[in-house]
Amino acid sequence: MGGSKMSNDYEIDVEAGMSSLSIVNTPIEAPIVSSYNYRIRPLLDTVDRLRNLNVMREGIQLPTIVVVGDQSSGKSSVLESLAGINLPRGQGICTRVPLVMRLQRSSSPEPEIWLEYSDKVVPTDEEHVAEAICAATDVIAGTGEGVSDTPLTLSVKKNNVPDLTMVDLPGITRVPVNGQPENIYEQISRMIMKYIEPQESIILNVLSATVDFTTCESIRMSRQVDKTGERTLAVVTKADMAPEGLLQKVTADDVSIGLGYICVRNRIGEETYEEARVQEDLLFRTHPLLSLIDGDIVGIFGGVVEKMLEEYPSVASKREKLKNSIKLLKESKDVVAAIVDQSS
């Protein structure tokens, strides 16, 4: 594993009005984290900058990790564990807009958290972030139970989070409740398909261990656009609530999850995130059934993060597509002018 190699990373001078885009060579080390920091983190930074400039409106697709799941699948719990913060909870749809979660590891002991929406940057903190997200969502989607496909960006810089950028979408519900629009299913379906259909998207499908995977609406949707599952990763929540048969479900793979499964335990009650990780580790090491599951595919930080840090062949090809898209963007004066106008 010794030695190093060179890879193309991307730099964008946003302040210069996109007039300068360059590709630079960066050495890559072998270990997974170093590889991620050198190869994928700069890519995500570039993607975030391009997304902020709305280049997707110009037909340029960006690599994206898209988080989908049926309502009550435990999606919020997974994201909370990754970010180490509380997200909105409650009855009905908690996520009503695409929530772009940008997590960045920081050496500072004090976390930095802020929201971006409607041309505003709104600082918040760990205690009030859920309230701030709800308030921002009300501005974007209205104060009712409706949804909107206008994104809200949440940035979290902490010393114990992985470097990841994801888009969390509303949980799928078929039956409108509590004043939700009658066509709520159709609205959410259109939003999800918009994000998962591009070949550049990696689909993070959150499934509850308590249900039959073949009946999950999120599986049906992802298979429509990714029949072989080559860009779908499944996170199975609530493993402690339904341990019987879970090993068989994730090894049989009846629903074609090409990037594999990760089994996790949700945080319970007033547990801190650190306590939850300890209990999760204990569960998968000592439970008579769950301990039979391969240790490489269990746990939020032992499984989910490591899987998401890997650069799969499909992701590598998408990195090359992004390189070509940036080249196209640089060469197209009309597109650049339109983007500069939007960002000024």
JOJO-V684463 format. One record per residue. N is the residue number from 1. RES is the residue in one small letter. BURIAL is I if it has 9 or more other C-alpha atoms within 8 Angstrom, else O. Layout:
n | res | burial
N | RES | BURIAL
N | RES | BURIAL
This chain:
n | res | burial
1 | m | O
2 | g | O
3 | g | O
4 | s | O
5 | k | O
6 | m | O
7 | s | I
8 | n | I
9 | d | I
10 | y | I
11 | e | I
12 | i | I
13 | d | I
14 | v | O
15 | e | O
16 | a | O
17 | g | O
18 | m | I
19 | s | I
20 | s | I
21 | l | I
22 | s | O
23 | i | O
24 | v | O
25 | n | O
26 | t | I
27 | p | I
28 | i | I
29 | e | I
30 | a | I
31 | p | O
32 | i | O
33 | v | O
34 | s | I
35 | s | I
36 | y | I
37 | n | I
38 | y | I
39 | r | I
40 | i | I
41 | r | I
42 | p | I
43 | l | I
44 | l | I
45 | d | O
46 | t | I
47 | v | I
48 | d | O
49 | r | I
50 | l | I
51 | r | I
52 | n | O
53 | l | I
54 | n | I
55 | v | I
56 | m | I
57 | r | O
58 | e | O
59 | g | O
60 | i | O
61 | q | I
62 | l | I
63 | p | I
64 | t | I
65 | i | I
66 | v | I
67 | v | I
68 | v | I
69 | g | I
70 | d | I
71 | q | I
72 | s | O
73 | s | I
74 | g | I
75 | k | I
76 | s | O
77 | s | I
78 | v | I
79 | l | O
80 | e | I
81 | s | I
82 | l | I
83 | a | I
84 | g | I
85 | i | O
86 | n | O
87 | l | I
88 | p | I
89 | r | O
90 | g | O
91 | q | O
92 | g | O
93 | i | I
94 | c | I
95 | t | I
96 | r | I
97 | v | I
98 | p | I
99 | l | I
100 | v | I
101 | m | I
102 | r | I
103 | l | I
104 | q | I
105 | r | I
106 | s | I
107 | s | O
108 | s | O
109 | p | O
110 | e | O
111 | p | I
112 | e | I
113 | i | I
114 | w | I
115 | l | I
116 | e | I
117 | y | I
118 | s | O
119 | d | O
120 | k | O
121 | v | O
122 | v | O
123 | p | O
124 | t | I
125 | d | I
126 | e | O
127 | e | O
128 | h | O
129 | v | I
130 | a | I
131 | e | O
132 | a | I
133 | i | I
134 | c | I
135 | a | O
136 | a | I
137 | t | I
138 | d | I
139 | v | O
140 | i | I
141 | a | I
142 | g | I
143 | t | O
144 | g | O
145 | e | I
146 | g | I
147 | v | I
148 | s | I
149 | d | O
150 | t | O
151 | p | I
152 | l | I
153 | t | I
154 | l | I
155 | s | I
156 | v | I
157 | k | I
158 | k | I
159 | n | I
160 | n | O
161 | v | I
162 | p | I
163 | d | I
164 | l | I
165 | t | I
166 | m | I
167 | v | I
168 | d | I
169 | l | I
170 | p | I
171 | g | I
172 | i | I
173 | t | I
174 | r | O
175 | v | O
176 | p | I
177 | v | O
178 | n | O
179 | g | O
180 | q | I
181 | p | O
182 | e | O
183 | n | O
184 | i | I
185 | y | I
186 | e | O
187 | q | I
188 | i | I
189 | s | I
190 | r | O
191 | m | I
192 | i | I
193 | m | I
194 | k | O
195 | y | I
196 | i | I
197 | e | O
198 | p | O
199 | q | O
200 | e | I
201 | s | I
202 | i | I
203 | i | I
204 | l | I
205 | n | I
206 | v | I
207 | l | I
208 | s | I
209 | a | I
210 | t | O
211 | v | O
212 | d | O
213 | f | I
214 | t | O
215 | t | O
216 | c | I
217 | e | I
218 | s | I
219 | i | I
220 | r | I
221 | m | I
222 | s | I
223 | r | I
224 | q | O
225 | v | O
226 | d | I
227 | k | O
228 | t | O
229 | g | I
230 | e | I
231 | r | I
232 | t | I
233 | l | I
234 | a | I
235 | v | I
236 | v | I
237 | t | I
238 | k | I
239 | a | I
240 | d | O
241 | m | O
242 | a | I
243 | p | I
244 | e | O
245 | g | O
246 | l | I
247 | l | I
248 | q | O
249 | k | I
250 | v | O
251 | t | O
252 | a | O
253 | d | O
254 | d | O
255 | v | O
256 | s | O
257 | i | I
258 | g | I
259 | l | I
260 | g | O
261 | y | I
262 | i | I
263 | c | I
264 | v | I
265 | r | I
266 | n | I
267 | r | I
268 | i | O
269 | g | O
270 | e | O
271 | e | I
272 | t | O
273 | y | I
274 | e | O
275 | e | O
276 | a | I
277 | r | I
278 | v | O
279 | q | O
280 | e | I
281 | d | I
282 | l | O
283 | l | I
284 | f | I
285 | r | O
286 | t | O
287 | h | O
288 | p | O
289 | l | I
290 | l | I
291 | s | I
292 | l | O
293 | i | I
294 | d | O
295 | g | O
296 | d | O
297 | i | I
298 | v | I
299 | g | I
300 | i | I
301 | f | O
302 | g | I
303 | g | I
304 | v | I
305 | v | I
306 | e | I
307 | k | O
308 | m | O
309 | l | I
310 | e | O
311 | e | I
312 | y | O
313 | p | O
314 | s | I
315 | v | I
316 | a | I
317 | s | O
318 | k | I
319 | r | I
320 | e | O
321 | k | O
322 | l | I
323 | k | I
324 | n | O
325 | s | I
326 | i | I
327 | k | O
328 | l | O
329 | l | I
330 | k | I
331 | e | O
332 | s | O
333 | k | O
334 | d | O
335 | v | I
336 | v | I
337 | a | O
338 | a | O
339 | i | I
340 | v | I
341 | d | O
342 | q | O
343 | s | O
344 | s | O
